[in-house]
């Protein structure tokens, strides 16, 4: 468990995001995305480029579970099975995820991933870079690799930019290399507005 807590102001920002997500009727908007279903798939499905087999996948920061639901469906179209798992700090968001994925409700947990203790390890662990403040990111990534990813498994780090604000995504590939990890592969999609890089445990 990390020996420091996340800053209170950062937790407050997460709570504010949760309120926005809960207010949305569209599950895509309730996942923090405003580009519509076609761009949603185009800019999220590449996560599965890191997954080429049946796998238990943990989404760290799973929100309402819609991304997990989509990943399960997209993987099935590609001929393999994903068992979804998730953790999120928002209790009401996790409740929505459990309703969305009732067969996997026991796999969806309420917790702050910075200090949450996973009940098991997973074949694939996915998270986005701003789940924690930037100066906590290296410790967060190393903790996920050491304690969440199963031996022989894979860690995927994502980042999203903004087309409307002309913001490129955070350079996850360079970050992972800069902290001494070997990037297996990476994807830039959109304008680019999404980036994904992965490393093996």
Secondary structure as GFF3:
##gff-version 3
##sequence-region A 1 201
A	DSSP	alpha_helix	8	23	.	.	.	ID=ss1
A	DSSP	three_ten_helix	29	31	.	.	.	ID=ss2
A	DSSP	alpha_helix	36	44	.	.	.	ID=ss3
A	DSSP	three_ten_helix	45	50	.	.	.	ID=ss4
A	DSSP	beta_strand	55	60	.	.	.	ID=ss5
A	DSSP	alpha_helix	66	77	.	.	.	ID=ss6
A	DSSP	beta_strand	82	88	.	.	.	ID=ss7
A	DSSP	alpha_helix	91	100	.	.	.	ID=ss8
A	DSSP	three_ten_helix	102	107	.	.	.	ID=ss9
A	DSSP	beta_strand	108	110	.	.	.	ID=ss10
A	DSSP	beta_strand	122	128	.	.	.	ID=ss11
A	DSSP	three_ten_helix	129	131	.	.	.	ID=ss12
A	DSSP	three_ten_helix	134	136	.	.	.	ID=ss13
A	DSSP	alpha_helix	137	147	.	.	.	ID=ss14
A	DSSP	beta_strand	149	160	.	.	.	ID=ss15
A	DSSP	alpha_helix	172	178	.	.	.	ID=ss16
A	DSSP	beta_strand	185	189	.	.	.	ID=ss17
A	DSSP	beta_strand	194	200	.	.	.	ID=ss18
###
